[in-house]
Structure formats: structure tokens, C-alpha cells
């Protein structure tokens, strides 16, 4: 099976004619095995598929897009690469539905950090392909969302957003803007904070798992 992105698959433990999908999108400098480590803990009826980002980052990681530093040590994202990855993930979702018995009307993105930033972008740009987003330790970058996204029917989208209050990589203030913005679009949003750094606390995992089950 030759799909756009290399990926790992946990088959559903409860087989249906079509099963829902949890698509895991890792962070900058990581790989498909990172989030896949909790695949066995996720609900039994899902296909759990973890994708590897397209840009290799030596020695062993990958990225969805480059992060550059200028002479003043300011970080900035390569938005062109990010948009390419956004479209690549959208294509990959179509490929997964064509190749696995996945319910096209039940697709959830779970993204961490850079994967979370991409998850927002894919969902708002292609709401017909995604129903739910779990955005862990990321933020909403509107520069990488399709320009005419407001004309999409986004009313079906639901978001679980979480962030660590001691995150040194992505400030919690950045994360707090997303739920406000999405609620103003009339969307269903759950937002939680945890007293941790740039990572997923056990309580955070249980909270989003319970949200998925509900």
C-alpha cells in the first residue's frame, strides 16, 4: 500500500463494517512512534493511525514544516511548507478512507504541538473531511488556513483543546486565543489547562479520551 505518508496502524479491536478513525499527527522533530505509544489505550472501535511528517529532521525526527531563526533569535514558521503539509494530510485522509474500512463521517485528528497547529488548519480548511480535533499543546495559525474557510460549512466541527500552563515552547497565552476564536464561529469547544510544560499529562490524556467516548 503506497500512500502519501508513512504511517503505523492499530486496527480496531471491535470491527464494524466501517470504523471511525483517529489520525495522530506528531510534533516538530518527533516521529510517528511518539503519539502511537498510547494507541493501545485509545477506544477499541477506532482505527488508530499515526502519520510521519514529510520533512526529515536529522538525526531521527521529522517535521511538518521548517522553523527558522533569524539573527535576533526570533522563531518563524515556513508557512508555505505548512500549507503543503495541510493539503498533504487532507489527501492522506482520502487515501486512508479508500484503503481501509474507515467511516468517512467519523474522522478525528489528534495533534501535538506542530501536529496540533496543522490539525486546526486541516479541519477549518477541509471540514468535510474531519469532524473532531484534539489539539494538544498547539495554537491556531490562521496564516495556514485556506483563505475562504469562512464560506465552508464548519458547523459540524468539535474541538478539545489543552495546554500546559508552564509550557516553555508554545506560551499558554497563544493557546488561549483558539477557543475564544472558535466559539465566536459558533463551534463546540472544550478547553483545559494543566500544570505541566510542553507535554501531555496523564490527566490530559484521560480527559480527551473521555471526550472522545462521549
C-alpha positions, 0 to 999 in steps of 0.5 A: 500500500503506497500512500502519501505518508508513512504511517503505523496502524492499530486496527480496531479491536471491535470491527464494524463494517466501517470504523471511525478513525483517529489520525495522530499527527506528531510534533516538530522533530518527533516521529510517528512512534511518539503519539502511537505509544498510547494507541493501545489505550485509545477506544477499541472501535477506532482505527488508530493511525499515526502519520510521519511528517514529510520533512526529515529532521536529522538525526531521527525526527521529522517535521511538518514544516521548517522553523527558522531563526533569524539573527535576533533569535526570533522563531518563524514558521515556513508557512508555505511548507505548512500549507503543503503539509495541510493539503498533504494530510487532507489527501492522506485522509482520502487515501486512508478512507479508500484503503481501509474500512474507515467511516468517512463521517467519523474522522478525528485528528489528534495533534501535538504541538506542530501536529496540533497547529496543522490539525486546526488548519486541516479541519477549518480548511477541509471540514468535510473531511474531519469532524473532531480535533484534539489539539494538544499543546498547539495554537491556531495559525490562521496564516495556514488556513485556506483563505475562504474557510469562512464560506465552508460549512464548519458547523459540524466541527468539535474541538478539545483543546489543552495546554500546559500552563508552564509550557516553555515552547508554545506560551499558554497565552497563544493557546488561549486565543483558539477557543475564544476564536472558535466559539465566536464561529459558533463551534463546540469547544472544550478547553483545559489547562494543566500544570505541566510544560510542553507535554501531555499529562496523564490527566490530559490524556484521560480527559480527551479520551473521555471526550472522545467516548462521549 
